[in-house]
Amino acid sequence: MFGFLRPSPTLTPQQIRGSQRLMMWGAVTGGAMFSLGSGGFMAAYALALGANNLQVGILAALPPVAQVVQLPAILAVERFRRRKAIGLPAWFLGQFAWLLIAAVPFVLDTPGSLAISAVIILLALRGLFNPVWVTAQNSWMRDLIPQDLLGRFFSRRLGTMTATVVIVGLAGSFFVWWWQDFAAPEQAIYAYSFLLLGGWLTFGIIGPVLVGFSKEPLMPPAPQSDRSAWSILWEPLRDADFRRLFRFLFLWNFAMNLAVPFFAVYMLTRLDFSLPMVIGFTMLSQITNVLFIRVWGAMADRFGSKTVLSLSASLFLLVIVGWVFTTNPERHLLTIPLVTVLHVFAGVATAGVQLTVQTIALKTAPEGSATPYIGIAGIGTGLGAGTGPIVGGALADFFGNHLFRIDLSWTSTGGVLELSAVTLTGIDFLFVISFFLGVVTLNLLAQLREEGAADREVAMRELIAGMDPVLRAVSSVPGADVVTAASYGYVRRVPGADVALGVMAYELASSTQAAVASASRGRRLAADAESMVGRALALVADRMEDVGDHGLELARHATRGAMHAGDEFVDQLERVTRGSVMGALRTLDYLEVDPLETLHGAGYGSVQGALESEQDLAQVAGAVIEAARDVASELGLDEREAAAAVAGGMISAAEAAGQDNLDALRESLPPELVGREVDSIERGQD
């Protein structure tokens, strides 16, 4: 009867491909079901059941704390060598718990302490089963999928799962919103019951059934060893380097999870967002996470996982403290834009942290001993992520009756003007405490050792691609170069702010590169490039509050990104360059940015991008000068001023790239734009 649980000694190629598809869709359905019972949905359900902040924290703590169950699960898999027989029944029982959780409002009074206690107990029971399935599944997948296909398989699975979770999450949130709009108040809570019931019937049953038809490869016999299993599992903690990593993982996850589980609660209660809005923001963060994984992955390969972890973790600290300013003390005009930006950066930061933690654990492990190192690292992460929400919930309830406020007042003969600068109450205190604990914990990264890891500043220069020399080149207003350098120097001292600037710079360069690459060929190429670069630039500028202060950087990154698309149009490089520069200049002129700054930035970015993508420097320089002269009158300048300003930017970029590049650029520029005349014009701008 249970023969389908037995592993198969041999598998045909057709069976392997079929099993891979079944395992992928099983994971997708499992992710969809979990999305309906976690995050914003579970927070809203708990609040409807009458949960306080401590109880919400306990609910958030259960999944990570349950990771400790992986230890006996690893021992069971290694002992019995039957992953399907161990994992599949555990997964089915874990999924069945959702049905019982959905039934709570039908059998117990709500809101009420007994109802929320029942949900906590049921989720704890589910937590005992799910890690067993995860442990068995990971080992099963490793044997089922060839090593050279692992990356492709998991990227496809991640993309499919993300798309499914987004659709299911949004559909579920709108169902709850619709139900609560039409149902009587005493029946509103049943929306969550029917949501979980529908999810269980759709995904909770289908997932285990699909995996049940999948074939499990027979595990080879366990290697003989005189050492006990527990001795092998605890070996990593005898390694001094790994102990430092374990300490960082525990403290970092504790600090972050003081606040992160309460984002949804904060949006639902303090910001008064609807559930569809909360789920929509969560989906935005997940999509950004998936899109930015490839960026962090490439940087980790070049500069090391420790460096990327430092960058992404500091960005996450900026996200946490940013939540304090979403109220002042209530919702304000910039609340929704700020929450949007925070979720985007949270997705970016989470991608970097998730990607690098396991990699660092693997690099710390001796060859052939990766499993216990990854397992113990997961336990450190789980313990920190589990204790954080409980402590955070208790602190949120305590600070709910406390208020900290800083007011600014201006007294004159006409009266007194008072402004509220900072107001902290309840969960606001968690954001501040989490931020400062995170800053302290981030310093522990310096103690970790990783062979080949580059300095953080080297990676930042790659991400932001040389922003320092460009910012120092700003000189259109007397003293502006000093102010800009000082302000940027200050920003770099704020944890995560430099990474946020780098992410924006990367996004703008990538957007313009993609836009130009999609332009049509032929006579309309220049016009298409101008239109697409302008559109991409406008989209990024729309999310910035002070576009006028960043015109130089915007122009530089827009033109730099466009130059990277030049490989697609080698035979029409001059048209691409001319159209891209004109698009950047005209768009920023419409946004009322100083034309001399945008000209300098466009010149700098064009040459920088041309050098990075090995384009013909002479063609690029000629096209940039021509574009500047063509739009000079629109910018309120004469052709000589425009050409000199853009030439100054090109010379700065070439000079930063080395003397040989500077000499090559000077040879390709018209004589009147090289030497004393340009210098005198630039001095006239100071």
Buried (B, 14 or more C-beta within 10 A) or exposed (E): EEEEBEBEEEBEEEBBEBBBEBBBBBBBBBBBBBBBBBBBBBBBBBBBBBBBBBBBBBBBBBBBBBBBBBBBBBBBBBEEBBBBBBBBBBBBBBBBBBBBBBBBBEEBEBBBBEBBBBBBBBBBBBBBBBBBBBBBBBBBBEBBBEEEEEEEBBEEBBEBBBEBBBEBBBBBBBBBBEBBEEEEEEEBBBBBBEBBBBBBEBBBBBBBEBBBEBBBBBBEEEEEEEEEBEEBBEBBBEBEBBBBBBBBBBBBBBBBBBBBBBBBBBBBBBBEBBBBBBBBBBBBBBBBBBBBBEBBBEBBEBBBBBBBBBBBBBBBBBBBBBBBBBBBBEBEEEBBEBBBBBBBBBBBBBBBBEBBBBBBBEBBBEEEEBBBBBBBBBBBBBBBBBBBBBBBBBBBBEBBEEEEEEEEEEEEEEEEEEEEEBBBBBBBBBBBBBBEBBBEBBEBBEEBBBEEBBEBEEBBBBBBBBBBBBBBBBBBBEEBBEEBBEEBEEEBEEBBBBBBBBBBBBBBBBBBBBBBBEBEEEEEBBBBBBBBBBBBBBEBBEEBEEBEBBBBBBBBBBBBBBBBBBEBBEEBBBBBBBBBBBBBBBBBBEBEBBBBBBBBBBBBBBBBBBBBBEBBBBBBBBBBBBBBBBBBEBBEBEBBBBBBBBBBBBBBBBBBBEEEBBEBBBEBBEEEBBEEBBEEBBEEBE
